[in-house]
Amino acid sequence: MSAEAETVEEPRASEATVEPPASPEPATRSDHPQLEDITCRLGFWWTPTWCLVSLLSDEISDDLQSGLARRILAAVEDDAPEERLLSWPPFSKRSVVRSEGAEFRALLVSLSDAACQGRRLLVLGLEEEQTAHANAIREVLVPEEAVSVSGPALSEMAANPEGKRALWRRLREVCRVSA
């Protein structure tokens, strides 16, 4: 062992430049402008293979819409689905939510990760509605590589049986369900 110790020069206080950690900027209304001022209700039902997402209507009971979603999934898979209903905004006073577009998108991503990840998607009521809100919701929920089927919202199918028949034809094409 040598008597000479290796010396390491410490930086002098005047030479050290440490930047304070950047504080995150609060989200602004422009973060997700296509999701700002949105009012919607969505239902998520999922089984091991399928995830059904539909716009929900205030004009028809949630029980009726949920029952229809469950019957649709029962036609393509035997397992009982899990269910989550989302109403946005969460508070009647919009000013409670600081950055509503970003918060709504984060909630959609979270629900999509839990319910839709790796499953075939059945997206109802968003294809027909060509609005910035519907397009933004579709963008979050339906990844490009997803196998998806679209159709009218559950409320529309409850009122018009032709919508159910058209959806059934599309489902048969995708998953070869027997009639």
LINRAHU-V563519 format. One line per field, one symbol per residue. phi: phi as a letter, one per 40 degrees, with the letter a starting at -180 (. if undefined). psi: psi as a letter, one per 20 degrees, with the letter a starting at -180 (. if undefined). burial: 1 if it has 16 or more other ideal C-beta (glycine too) atoms within 10 Angstrom, else 0. Layout:
phi=???
psi=???
burial=???
//
This chain:
phi=.cccccbbccccdcccbbcccccccccbccdbccbcfcbabbbbbabdbbbbbacbbccbcccccccccccccccbacccccaabbbbccbcccccccbccccccccccccccccbdgbcbbbbgcccccbccccccddccbcdcccbbbaccdcccccbccccccccccccccbfccc
psi=pqhpqppppqqqhhhpoppqpppppqqriigmhijqkqorpqpppqahhqpppqqqqiiqqhgggggggghghhhiqhqpqrppppppqiqhohihpgnhghhggggggggggghhpjqqpoopihghomrhggghgghghnqhiqoqpraqqghhhhhohhhgggggggghggjlpq.
burial=00000000000000000000000000000011001101010111111001111111100100001101110110011000100001011000000000111111100100110011001111111110000011011101110000011111111111000011001100100000000
//
